[in-house]
């Protein structure tokens, strides 16, 4: 948290004047005011004249950011897929590389997906990556809201081979105050491998 000096007060006043022109200032509770800076980042303002950035919703991003703001904040090379989505290749997340897809609704950030491009001959390693990701998210978000295992073929204890054969889909879902978080492992026409999806809790275009 940052103590506001005289110079800091001048800077914050300047920033917040720009903020108010864009989005206004709202009260989150009796002791905290909330604002958004010119890059779409949420700022928490306290009665004791201190402030801090709110925890980002995903990566360094906040729901509601514009496409331009996302491109400024994210230090990756994006390819524009269409009017509502951006894509970047070879992006690192959770110590793995893969594709990053960012989706907007009315030019406001609404969803982010990491699709990891690890390739194994041993299907058990895909299961291990999925289980490790689930445990990581449990440490961050607690008990999942829902977990699913869907069998396309006959159930078996050999999950790794079943995954390679396209016989099983696995998913886990968390819900927070601001986000839905999905961790998925699948092998079908729509998805191969491990994927993580974050979406704005207000969006109706993402489902589990």
N, C-alpha and C positions, 0 to 999 in steps of 0.2 A: 504494500500500500504506500502511496506517495503523500508526504506532507506538503501542503500547498504553501509556498513562499509568496512574497509580493510579486516577484516576476512570474511565478507559477500561476497566480491568480489572474494576471493580465493575459497570459497565454491561454488559460482555460476559458476566460471570458471571450477571447477572440474565437477560439474553437467552438464554444457553445453557441455563440451568435450564429456561426455557420450551421451548426447542428440544428438550431431552432428554425432556421430558414428551410431546412430539409424535412425535418420530421417532428419537431417539437420535443418537449421534455415531459415525461410522465412519472408519476409516483408509483413505486413498486410496493412500498409500505410506508409507515409513518416516519421512518428515519432514513429512508433511502430514496433518492430520485434516480431515474434512469434516462440516459440520453444515447444518441447514436452519433458517432463522429462522421467526417466526410468520407471515410472509407467503409462505412457501414458497420463499424465495431461498436459493441454495446459498452457504455461507460456507466459505472455506478458512482453516484455522488452522495456523500454523507454529510450530515448536519455539522460534524466537527471540522468541515472544510477539507476533508481528505477525499480521495477518489481512487478508483482502480478500474481496469478493464474487467468486464465480466468474463467468466470462463467461456472460451470459444465453443461453438456447438460441434464442430468437427474440423480437424486439422487446425488452421488458423482462421477459420471462417465462421460467419454468423448467418443464421437464416435471415433472408430478406435482402442480403447483399445483391447489388446489381451485377450484371455480367462484367461490366467495366471494373467494378471494385474487386471482384474475384480475381480478375486477370492481373490487377495491380498487386494484390496481397500475395498470391501464389507465385512462387519462383519456379514455374515450369513452363514449357512451351506447349500451348494449347492449339488444337485443331478445331475449328468450328464445324460441327456436324450439321446443324440446322439452326433455326432461330431460337431454339429452346435448349440446346445442349452443346457442351464443349468436351473434348477428349484430349488426354495427354498419355503418351506411352512411357514405359520404363520409369514409372514413379515409385519411389520407395515408401512403404508404409508397413509398420509392424515387422521390420527387418526382412521384408520380402518385396520384390519388384513386381510391377504389373501395370495394368491399364487403369487410369482414373477417368471416370465419367461424371460430369457435373450437369445437373438438370435445373432449369429455371421455369418458373410459372409467372407470367406477366412481368418478366425481367427481374424476378426476385428468386434468390437461391432457395431451392426446395428439396433437392436430393443430391447425394454423392454416393457413387459406388466405386469400390476397389475390386477389380477382378485380377487375381494373382496368376502369374504365368509360370509357376513352378511345374515341372514335368518330371514325373517319376515312373519307373517301370514297375515299382512295387506299390500297389494300391494302398497298403497299410500306411504309407507315408502321407497320403492325402488325408486319411482319417486322423492321423496324429496332428497334422497342421490344423485341421478343423477343431479338434478337441482342445488344442493349445489356445486357439483363438477364443473359444467359448470360455475357457478358464480365465483368460485375460480380461474379457468383458465382465465376467462375474466379479472379478476383483474391483472393477470400476463401477459397475451398475447394480451389483447384487444379484439376487435370484432372478432367473429369466421369467418373463411374463408367460411364455409358451415355448415348448420344444416339440418338434415333429420329426418322425422318421416315416417316410412313405416308400413302400415297396412296390415296384413295378412287376417284379417276378416273385419267386418263392423266397421266403425269409430264410436267412442263413446267418451263422455266427461269423462267417468270413466276410466282414464288411468291406475290406479293402478290395477283394476280388469282385464283390457285388458292385462296388462303385465303378471299377474299370469296365464291367459288363453293362453298365447303365441300368442296373436293377434297383438302385436305392437313391433316394434324395433325403438330405438331412438339413434341418434348419432350426435356429434358435432366435427368439425375439425378446428384446427388452424395450420397455417404455419408460421414458423419463418425463419430466415436466415439459421439456421442449422438443424432444426427439423420439423417433422410433429407430431402433438399431436392429438390423437383421444380419445374422451370420449364416451363410448357406454353403452347402457342398452338393454339387450335382453333376450329372453327366447325361445331358440330353441336347436337343436342338437349340435350346435357349441358353444353356450354361454348361461349361465344362470347368471343373475345378472349384477352388475356394473363392467366395465373394463375400464382401461386407458392404452393406447398404445402410446409410444414414439418411433419414428424411425428417423434414419439418413435421411436428406433431399435427399441425393445422392442415397439412396437405392430404387430399383424398385420393391421390393418384398412385400411392404406394401401398401395397398390401402384402400379407404374409400367407 
